[in-house]
């Protein structure tokens, strides 16, 4: 893969715990995607959060977060640094509230910064490091709840008060709008432009999700995928090797891989770039374990537990299932390529596969007879299809 890092910014969002920085990062990424500004939000703190944490129901997202929560390790920090330094698109970077030791290297790897603070002692902690890092500051903002935004200065960076960064009920105001404009201007690359860059490096003919959406006469841009789209979608897949490009849900990539079980397929991953859908087996050295729980009607729930949250790419460890298993629901904060690998693996063994979708409170079937169906827990095979559109920017 070519090195795009020199043309793409990495904007780190900083601040002490409970200052609203993660909410701010989520609001920025959501608005940027609405404006079709290509980027990715990288959460470097191993706290288990993802966009689904703000979009799903609290009972499910809390369990998912706990299963994905970890401690900072040297290996994790080095992996994050590699992602930032070899970035394939503009990044927003959400760093932990009280960095220590090597965690500060994440700050130094970024190009621009946004700092939130609650009181003067926060500035005493952050500012010396920011000065040494050489970051180009976009904003230093006091974060308050239940008050009005206040703009004190716009040069050389935004200064003032930002409010409304509440996890349960965010309501950003004028200061957020000013900050959004700055970040949008800095990123300044459209999805179409970024797609053209990545098409040049694809290992096979690239098939974008936009192309698939057009084949299905879907007009939304970016595409909003519904589970019931899957049955029609798989009919439009090429018969030769291809590279799937897009930011649709996990279950879409899994269904595509399962529909072409013997065909080489590459996926674009924001951490690694273009990668092949890997093999799955019970002999993989991947630092991953599974808790497999029996449900009903021969179905099992496989809950993923990682030794660290961002796995190096490689062969995938398969959940152990007993002989005669009928179906499996994959549950956890999983990357697309793991879901795709396991969907292909189990479909070849005659086991039905569904991917848990916290936003819809059901598992989406990605293989065979359950393709495109929503399955609730405990397993109900006659559950109706979902009529809710899937959020277009899952970002798990």
Phi, psi and omega in degrees: 000136177291161181270108179264358190299330182289342181255352182246132177283160171231107186259114181268133177258117189241162175157161181290167176304143176067022177269352180095012185293322179290324175295317178300316180299318179296316180296321178296313183294323179295316180290322179297319178294323177299328178270005178061038174266117184288131180186180174215139176265113179260116178264107185275340179284131184278054183260004174083004182282155172205177179301325179301335181296331180264348187249336181270180177284152188296326183295317181284316183294328178296317179293317178299319181295317180297322181290340182254002185277139184216179173260155172297136174227162178299322180296318179296315181300315181294325177294318178297318179299320179296319179298315182292314185289334180249032187301144183256002180192169178301143182241140156259134184238119178263109183261158181297159187287334180223074182301148177222150173052234183293345178300332179294338179298333177297319178297316184290338180279348183270168183255328185224161184217149172234124182244126170256147177215159180250329179207171185302330181295332176296320179294323178299326180285316189271320192297320179301320179292321180297319180296319181288334184286337184078014178299142169273112184283134172264329183195144164236113190230136172278126183263121178229154173255152175054050175211183180262147173295150178219123179263114180266320181205152175245350179230143357285353175208166180293134175224142179152210184242133174242139183229176175081013182269059181260132185300315186281328184216069181291139178215074183295152183241215188297318182298321177299318180299319178296319180293319179301318179299319180294316181293320179298316179298321182293317181290308166047040172221132182277165176299323180295318179294318180293320178301319179297321178297314184286333177298325181296335185253001183296138182287338176227180173303129185276133174245112181271154176297332175296319176298316178297320180298319178296322178298333179265007181062030174273135187254348182291138174230122354292163184299139171258113186268135175251148178305322182290352175289339191298318182299321178285323185298316186294341178288344184257012180279143179295158177270352179249167179306142179211165180244114183274129184234130176157174183239032177290183186288164178303318186292337177290311179298321180295318180295321179297314181295319181292330181288338178234069191294334184252005187259133175298127179226135174251147175240148175268124181243131185293341178275320189247348188085214180286129179221149175283146170298118188279171175282159176235141178200174177266009181249004185293140177280005182306134181285068185219138173234161181234135167260113184255119184244133177288142177249257178209163176056034178078016179261152180225148175256121180251112181261121184279138174228119182260145173286334169211154196286334181245108185277145169292145183293140178170187179303146190259135175284125182273140173297138179284127177239146177287161176301140178086004177299140182264322184203162181220138174252120179272126187230126177147174179277083188254144172284162183303318188291332175288316178299317180296316180298313184287325177297317178294316183299308185285327179297325177291338178266004180080016179260128178288145184232137174226149181248127181292131180241102186296334182289334182251359177058037175203172175258138181264122178291134184237005182222153166045230188291342181257009183304122177083004180264150176265126183242123182262165178259135354295163189304127175235104187289345180257018179298139180291157175297148177288142175250005180272133176291140176285135176306136189286347187230076185296311177055042180288000000 
